[in-house]
Amino acid sequence: MSFLCYDGHRQEKSKDKEVLRMQGFGVFRDVVTEQTVLREMFGEPSRVVQNKSIDHLDEHCRDFIAKSPFLVIATSDEAGRCDASPRGDAPGFVHIVDDRHLVIPERPGNKRMDSLRNILANSQIGLIFLIPTLQETLRINGRACVIRDEEILEKMAVNEKRPLVGIGVKVEECYMHCAKSFMRSGLWNPETWPTKENVPNAAQILADHIKLPDLTVKEVAEGLMDSYKNRLY
């Protein structure tokens, strides 16, 4: 370490690397910037992990998707700004076209269309499918598009209302994700669930974030309930 104090060139390189390390990460002081460092810390994946990914929807993936009422969609825009969005409906709501294509119905939402706008800019997509009580999840990565194929969307109609569009996904990678995160969180264990009095108040949070002087928490709560009751489909 002592020679660095007298070597101006090395010292300058060290400063440059420190500037790069700190750029854009605010309060974080020790940021990993190289994959080799991660490998030194965590080691190599096992042979099982290295070989668990497949490039199509086999019978196991199809069955998992058919029994899943909930998934999370990850997308990003052309600049790499990311978004994760939940989707849910009755089990089997995701339509499997064939062993490399599936469609997620786009139900009525808040009209921000974050996922749809991202897909138009960047087709890469990541999905995580969940089944209640099952601690393992199914992950699917691939490319997405926004579709209006009537014969497909008609199959996903609910209460005689078919979605205006769907998210079509061309599957490139499928694999099971282990249960450790669910085991640590106790997500499916009712004994760990908070009481109703201890969960955040969504209406209060929204009202505080919106900051409209003529909008009360009560009005926000009523708007949410109306949306849930009358505009699910």
N, C-alpha and C positions, 0 to 999 in steps of 0.2 A: 504493500500500500504506500510506503514512503516515497518510492520513485515517482508516483503519480504527482506528488506535490511539486516536482521539479521538471516534469515533462509537460510543456505547454500544449503540445499537439494532443497528447493523450487526455489531458485535462479538458481541452476544448471538446473533444469527441464525447467525453463523458457528460459534459454539460448539454451538448446537443441531444444526446440520448435521453437525458433527464427531461429536457423540454418536450421531446416527442412523447415521452411516457406520461407527462402531466397534462398535455394538451387536451382540453375538452372534458376532463374528468373531475373538475371541481375539487372537492375536499379529499379525494383519494390519493394517498401518497405512494403506495406501492402497487403499481399496476403491471400485470404480466403482459408482455407484448410479443412473445415468441412461443410457437408451438412446442419447441424443444424443451422449454422450461416446464410446460404443462406435463409433457411426457415424463420428465425427470421427477415431477411431483407425484403423478398418479400411476405411472407405469403403462403397460400395453394392455389392450383388451384381450380377454380370453379367446380361445378358439371358437367357443360357442357364440360369443358376441360377434366375432368377426364374420361368422357364417350364417347369422340368423335372418339377414335381410333377403327378401325376394322381390321380384320386379312385376308381380301381377297379383290379382285377387284369387287366391286358391279357395278351396271349399271352407277352410278355417276362417279366412278373412271375410268371406261372404256371410258365414254364419254369425261372426262377431258383429258385423255391421247391421245385419238383420235384427239383432237383439239389442242394439244400442239406441237409447233414446236421446243421447246427448253427445256433442262433439265440440271441439274448439278449433277454429280456423285461424291460421297464422298467414298473414300476407304482408307485403311491403310495397312502397311506391318506387318510382324510378330513382329516387335518391337514397333508398335503403331504409327509410323511416318505417318502422314496423307497427303492426296492429294485430291484436289477438281478439277474436270475437266468438262468443258462444252461439251454438245453434242447437235447438232441441225440439222434439215432437214425439209422437208415439213410436215405439220401436219399429224399425223398418222404414222410417220416413225418408232415408237416403236411398235413392233408386240406383241399383246396380245394372248397368247396361250390358257389360260383358266383363271378361277377366282383366281388362285394362282401363275401363271407364266407369265412372259413377257420377251421379248428379245430386246436388244438395238443393232442395227447394228454398227459394228466397221468400220467406213469409213477411207480412207487414212489420215494419220497424219504425225507427225514428227519422227515416229519410236522409240520414247522413251518408249512408251507402259507403262506408269506409272500405269494407272488403271488396265491394264491386268496383269502386274507383281504383283501388290498388291493383286489382287483377287486370284492368284495362291498361295500366301502366307497366305492370310487371307480372308475368303469368305464373311465376313460381309460387307454390302454395304448400303449406304443411297442415296436416290434420291429426288430431288425437281423438279417438273414439273411446267413450266410457260406457260401462254397464254397471248399474247400481249393485253394490256388494262385492263386485269383482275388483280385486286390487290391481291386477295387470291391465294395461291399456294397449290399444292397437294404434300404431303410428303409421301414417301414410304421407308420403311426399310425392310431388309431381308438378304438373303444369295445369293451369286452370283457364277457363274462358267463361264468359257470360252468355248463356244460351236462351233461345226463345222457341225451341223445337216443340210444337204444340202436342205432338203425339207422346212425347216424354213428360212434359209438364202436366198433361191431363191425368197421368197415372199417379201424380202426387197431389191431386185435388183433395181438399177436406171441406166438408159442408158445402159441396158443389162449388167451391172456390178454388180455382187452380192458381198457382203462383204465376206472377207476370213474367218472371225469369227464373232461371236456375243457375247454379254454379257447376259447370261441367268440369270434371277433373280427369286428366289422363294420368294414370298411375305409373310412377317410375320406381317407387321403393315402398315396401311394406315390412313392418317388423313389430314384434311384441315388445312392450316396455315393462320392465320389472316392477314389482309391487312396493318397493322400498319407500317411495314418497307417500303412498297411501297408508302404509304401516306407520310411518313416523307421524303423519298428520292425524291418524285416527278418523279419517273422513267418513268412513262408513260405520263407525262405532257410535251408536246413539248415546252412550255414556259420556262421550266427549263433546257432545253438541251443546251449544250455549242455550240458555233459556231465552224465551221471546223478549224478555225485558233487557237482555244483555246484547242483543244484536243491534248494529247500526240502524238508524232511522233514515231510510233512503230518501224520503220526502224532504226531511230537514237538510240532508246533504245537498240535494239538488237545489233547493231554495237558496241555500247559502252560496252555492257556486254560480247560480244564474244571476243573482243580485238585481232582480227587477223590483223596484220599489212598490209596485202595485200587485205583486204576486206573493201570496201568503203560503205558508207551509200547508195549511189545510187545502188550499186550492191545488197545490201540486199533488198532494195525496189523492184528492178526488180525481184529478186528471189521470194519474197512474191507474187507479182502480177502474176508471172508465175504459182506458186503453186495454187493460187486461181482460175486462169483461166483454167488450164489444169489438175489439180489433185484433184478435189473435190470428185470424185468417182473412 
